[in-house]
Amino acid sequence: MEDIYISSQYADLNPTWHEEDSPWKADQIAKIIDKNRLKFSSLCEVGCGTGEILLNLARAYPSAKFEGYEVAPHAYQRARLKSTGNVSFHLKDILQEPDAHFDVLVIADVIEHVEDYISFIKGLRTKGRYKIFHIPLDLSVQSVLRGWPITNLRKNVGHLHYFFKDTALATIRDCGYSVVDYAYTASRIELPKQAFSSKLMSLPRKLLFPLNPDLTVRVLGGYSLLVLAE
């Protein structure tokens, strides 16, 4: 499946590389950094796409150094043109870089695309102290009943693995991490360019989430999980 990123297939299906989502994602990452008072001088995003999340984080933390690793040439060619004094990009697999080490690693909407995601997550352990994962929670009662939302994610954006909160957290712990903090993010409510079906679901999700977050996410879906681990 990695071929879809090396070739033009993913770029053809997703020509913006989801750049429009990047300010929102960077804001979620900044919230968990600030909430947990993380001090860092270096931050790396693994699977950085076209670099927009890193650029937004660099504006929020101007004293730190930022590096992005990307294996898709199409995304990297766009990212490298955005390099600044404290933001740089690499067309490399970080797992093949023995000396790479950072205070914070960001892995935003990546593990669901990786065939051997268990080995991938384990391999990242030595690359930094703190890891921030953003994981779409594709499995919900409504998504399983309808079926097509999951098959469309596989076809259009390359999701190979599907999680709900408990399996996402268990995966991270089983890979040898300790979970420091986690939070739901309202990806299908707050992100731009939502499908009509997501817009229809936004009202019940907004109404029910404050009453019972876990049940709302498990039944209605539409959320992702942000996890701080070390």
N, C-alpha and C positions, 0 to 999 in steps of 0.2 A: 504493500500500500504506500510505502514511502515514495514510490515512483510518481505518484500524482503530484507531489510537491517538487520533485526534481524536474519533472517535465512541466509543460504549460497547462496541464489538466486542471489543477486547482485554481490557477490564476484565471483561466478561461471561465470557470464557474463562479469565481469570487474576485472580480477584477479590482475591487478596492482593498482586498485583503483585510476587510473589516476595520479600516482606519477610522471610520466614523464612530466606532465603539470605544476607541482608545482613551479619550479624555475621561469618560465615565469609569472605565476599568482602572485607570491610573488613580482616580479619586478614591475608589474602593481600597486600593492597595495602600494609599497614603493614610487612610483612616485607620487601618489595622496597625500600620507602623507607628502612628502617633498615639493610638490608644495604648499600645504596649511599650511606648517610650523607647523604641529601638534606636540605638546610636550606631551609625555606620558611616564609613568613608568610601565604601565600594559596594556597588549593587550591580548584579548581572541578571538580564532577562534571557532565559533559555527558550528558544523558539520565539524570537522577538518580532517576526514578521517584518513589516516595513518601518519599525522603530518608533511608532508614534507613542506607545505607552512609555517608553524610556524617555523620550523628549519631554513629555508632560511631567514625569517624575523629576527629571533634571531641573525643570523650572521650579518645582516645589522644594528641592533640596540642592541648591546651587553649589554647596561646598563639597559635595560628594562626586566621585567618579562613577560613570555608568558604562557598561559594556553589554552588547547584545550578540548572541550567537544564533545563527539561522542556517538551516541546511537547504532551504529553497532558494535557488539562484535568482528567481524573479523577484522575490521579496527583498533579498539582500541588495540587489542592484538599486532598488528604490531607497532602502535604508541608508546605504553608504553615502549617498548624496546629501544626507541630512547630518552627517557627523559634525560635531562641534568640539570646542576645547575640552569638554568633559564628557562627551558621549562618543563612543566608537563602536564599530560593528565588525563582526567576523563571519565569513562564510565557512563555518566549521561546526563539527559535532563536539560539543564541550566535553563529552565523555572520552574523547580521544586526545584531550589536552591535559596531560598529567600534572602540570604546574598551575592550572587554573584554580583559583580560590578567591572567594569574595565574602564580605560580611553578610550579605543578603543575596539570595537567589529568588527570582520571581519566575514562576512557571504558570502562566495564565492561559487557560483553555488549550492545554497541550496534551496532557496525558491520555485523553480520550482518543487522540489521533495515533498514538504510538502502539505498534503491534505488540511488542513485549514491554508493556508499561511497567511491570513489576521490576524487571532488571533495570529499566530506565530510572525509575524512582530510587532504587537502591544505589545506582551509580552516582546519583547526584549528592549523596550524603557527604562525600569528602570535598565537595566543591564549595561549601560555604557553611557558616554556622546556622543562620536562619534561612528557612525556605518559606515562601509564600505561594501557596497553590490556589488557583481559581479554577473550580471544577463545575461544569454544568451538570445539574441534577436532572438528567433526561428521563429517568424512570419515575413515573407517577401513575396513579390509578387511571387518570384520563388519557395519558399518553399510551399506556399499554392497551386500554380498551379500544382506542381509535387505531392504533397500530401505525398509521402512515406518518405521524410526526417523527417517530424513531427511524423508519426506513428512509424518510427524506433527509434526515440528518446524516445518515450513512452515505446516501447517494450524493448529496450536494455539498456537504462540508467535511466529509471524511471521518465522522465519528465511528470508531470501531468498538468502543466500550461505553457502557451506560451505567450510571450511578444514581443511587439515592444517598441521603446523608450518611446513614450508618455504614454502607459499603465503602463510601469515599474515605471516611475517617478510619475504618478498619484497615483499608489498603495502606494508608500512610503509616499507621502504627505497625502493621505487619512488615513493613519495609524497614523497620528499625528506628522510626522517628518517635519523638514525644510531641504530642499536640499541645501547644501553648495556648492557643485561642482559635476560635472560629466564629463565623457569622454568615447568615444568609445574605445574598445580594439579589435584588429584584430585577434580574436581567431582562425578563420578558415584559416588565412594566416600564422600566426607566430607559432602556436602550432605544436608540432611534431606529427607524425603518422596520417596525414590527409588522408581521403579517396580520391580516384582518382577524383571524381566529385568536391571536394573542391580544389584540385590542378588545375583543369581546370578553375575554377572560380577565381583563385587568381589573374591572370593578369588583367581581366576587373575590379575587385574590386580595385586593386592597382592604375590603371589608372584613374578611375572615382572618387575615394574617395576624392582626393585633390580638385576636381572641385566642388563637391556638396556632402558633407558627409552624410547629412540626406537622400537625395534621393538615394544615392548608397546603404546605409544600408537598406532602406525601400524596394528597388526593388531587390537587389542582395543578401541581407543577408550576413551571414558570420562574423558578429561582435557581441560583447557582450557590456554591459553597466556597467561601474564602477561608483558607486555613493557614495559620501561622504555626510552623513546626520547627523543631531543632533536633 
